[in-house]
Structure formats: structure tokens, C-alpha cells
Amino acid sequence: MDLFDGRRRRLLQLAGVSPAIALMGPACAQQSGGSGMNAEGQPMPARVRLPSAPQEKGRSDSVGVAIVGLGGFALNQMMPSFARAGRAHIAGLVSGNAEKAKRVGDAYGVPEDARYSYETFDQIASDERIEAVYIVLPNGLHADWTEKAFAAGKHVLCEKPMALSSEECERMMAAARAADRKLMVAYRCHFEPYNLKAMALMDDEAVGAIRLIRTEQHYVMGPTSPRENWRANRALAGRGPLEDYGIYGLQSALYLSNEMPHTIQAYTQQPDNDPRFEDIVASVQTQMQFPSGAVAQLSTSYDTQGANRVMVQGRAGTLEMDPATSYEGIQMSLRRGRSVEALNPGDTGTQFAAQLDHLADAIRDNVDLRTPGAMGLRDLRLIEAIYAAAETGAPVGLLPDGRLKPGNG
Ligand code: NAD
């Protein structure tokens, strides 16, 4: 069942790339610019459980994927989930840590000659076992490594946020077009049964006209500094928790309201004398106003007790999800009048494999991507608008595609 229906498609089209961007060709793709940061090998993350036997390939038309960056999310969530994907398998690894690549490669049955380093990455161009590349590096490296993957002729699944700026997203999209390859953003909630059900409920107007959406994505970052932790490092992470965790709240507000905001107000907080927040802000509070009159209040923080909630309140009811976007254990209830219904639409754990199979379906059958580069670009435009609003302290007006209206600030 594809819940990415006409209304959602229109929302994406509304926020899509302009014809001017579509005309950018290979010349644009070659302007790497670069983040100034390099991909570098890191130690094996703590508490990783490697498989005791190599994974099976699945269907004969399964798409071979190379994993770029063997960090916590790749090793603990995505790589184990390939076992549940019918049409995608791990065909290669790219890592700057040879010892880690050996342990992981051996455990997953990745042939030794399909284990690449960041220096030898370009050689995957001639490796026909690898058709797609999954970029799961720190955010500030997404754009450059996506461009390298397209230069090698591979399709790309890129982790969220797609990049650190809308300009980088446009470069990535131009590179995809030049290579005639797919560019998908790993927005896993578009493949997660509870979030899909929530989208369907909103399409059915289960809460009536939406008046208020509230999202909270918080946790307390442990003691660290920009040198120790890429998430605290502006060049690698972006400006704060919004790009990392708050992006789930932003996404929820968009796919549940089915609208683009026309006005944004925002506030950021960056405490003094806290090494965690030397480079980045600690929290971002945003208010978005939609053409229907609905308002979304988004809160995200690296310095507030853990929370991952989404609430949609309409004239006729309230939908609550808590936790709302986690790897497992999502809970959802629908309140209408005095009745409260707990909803259990499926297994949250299927989201990772479903996302991989969707990429494979797009490559093999040319199905439309539910989470294309245009969606990542839209979100980066909104993130830029949020920070612009926070900087001016005044509301900023937006064009329907998420760019700032001329004359703002
Ligand atoms: P992590 O720190 O655990 O892993 C990052 C990995 O990138 C490292 O282990 C290393 O292999 C590689 N790397 C290459 N160059 C590096 C450098 N200069 N500094 C640090 N690491 C470098 O991070 P993570 O939590 O796995 O996040 C990686 C990406 O995945 C991020 O873009 C993040 O937003 C995304 N992510 C997505 C989800 C999700 O639910 N979709 C969850 C967590 C992380």
C-alpha cells in the first residue's frame, strides 16, 4: 500500500526544485566546494552485535549496497536490517578503519575485495556487485560523498539530514541528474507503520481540521566537545539538534499537516561556558503557521530530558504518539470526545528493511521515491528559514517551496 498519495505528492511538488535547478548539469555537480572536513576512520562503536553467520542475498534481483561509514547507526540498526529486506543486500563496505572493516566484513560475509577505504572509494565505479551506496557518515560529509558516489555511477541512499545547506542539496540533486541515478533520503518514518497510519488518519480527517501540532525531540548530550564528538561540531553536524533529532518533528509536522508553512518564528539557545555548546546551539524552538490556520510548535534540544512526542490536535480529536519516531516501541492513541483508542498498526521494526526495499523498487521498477532529494532540499530550506528567523528574532515569510520570501530580515 503506497500512502504517498496525491495530496502528499502535491506537497512535495509544491516544495520541489525550481526549473533553474533542474537545468544545472554536470558542471554544477563538479563544484564540490567541500565541507573542509575529511572522512576519517573511527573505532568500533560500543555494544555492537555482529551477526554470527553471513546474511543471505534474498531475491535474484536484489540490489547490492555498499555501506559508507561503519558507525553506531549503520552497525546497530541498518546493517542487521538487511536480513529482513527482500530486495537489497550488503555488497560492500567503505571504512577508514581497516580492523573494523575486517571484523564487520567477515561477520557480514562481504568479500575482501569489496571492502574499500575512503582513499580507494573511487574504485567502486568498476565494481558491478555494488549498485547503490548508503551514506551514513556525519552530516557534514553527506554532500561530498553523495557526489563521489554519483561520479562512480551508483545510486544513493543518504542519511538525514540530506546535507547542511540547501545549496549542498541542490548540488547533490544536480549530480544525481547528471549521473541518471536515484537519490533517496533515509527518512525511515515514511516506511514505519505507526507514522504511515498517522498520515492515513490525517488524510481521513480523523481529528477534524488540524489546529495545533506539537513535536518534542529532546535528550541530554553527555559531557563532550566539538573535538570529541561530531554531533557537537558545527562543520560536521550543522547548527544543532534540529538537523539531527528535531528534523523528525519538522518532518512529522509536514507529513501530518500536509501543508507548507507560510511563516516561521524561532528561538535558539546557546549556553555560555559549556563545551558541548561551544560550536552548536543547545535548543531550537520553532513556531510554523500554515495556510489552513494550523500552527506547529516544534521543540528540540540536546539539553532537556529525553522526549520524542508528536501531538496533533484538531477540531474533533487529538492524535498522540509517544514515543513517536523511535526504532521500536512507538505508541499511538486517538482521542475523539470521551473515547480514547490505542492503535497498533504494525511492527515498528520493519521500517529499516521497508526503506531498503523501497530503494530497490525505485532502482528496479522505477517507482517514484517517497523520500527523494527534493524532500531533503525542502527540509534544508525550512531549517535555514528557522535559523534565519531565530537570528532576526522576527517572523519570516516563506515562499511555497520553503525559500525565504524576498525582503525578509
Ligand atoms: P557515529 O558517530 O556512530 O558514526 C559515524 C561514522 O562515520 C563513524 O563511525 C565513522 O565510521 C564514519 N566517519 C567518517 N569520517 C568521520 C569523521 N570525520 N568523524 C566521525 N565519524 C566519521 O554516527 P551515527 O549515529 O551512526 O550517524 C551517522 C549518520 O546517520 C548521521 O548522518 C546521522 O544523522 C544518521 N543517523 C540516522 C538515524 C536514523 O534513525 N535514520 C539514526 C542515527 C543516525
Boltz pocket constraint, residues with backbone or C-beta under 6 A from the ligand:
constraints:
  - pocket:
      binder: B
      contacts: [[A, 37], [A, 38], [A, 39], [A, 40], [A, 41], [A, 42], [A, 43], [A, 45], [A, 68], [A, 69], [A, 70], [A, 71], [A, 72], [A, 73], [A, 74], [A, 95], [A, 96], [A, 135], [A, 136], [A, 137], [A, 138], [A, 139], [A, 159], [A, 160], [A, 161], [A, 186], [A, 188], [A, 230], [A, 243], [A, 244]]
      max_distance: 6.0
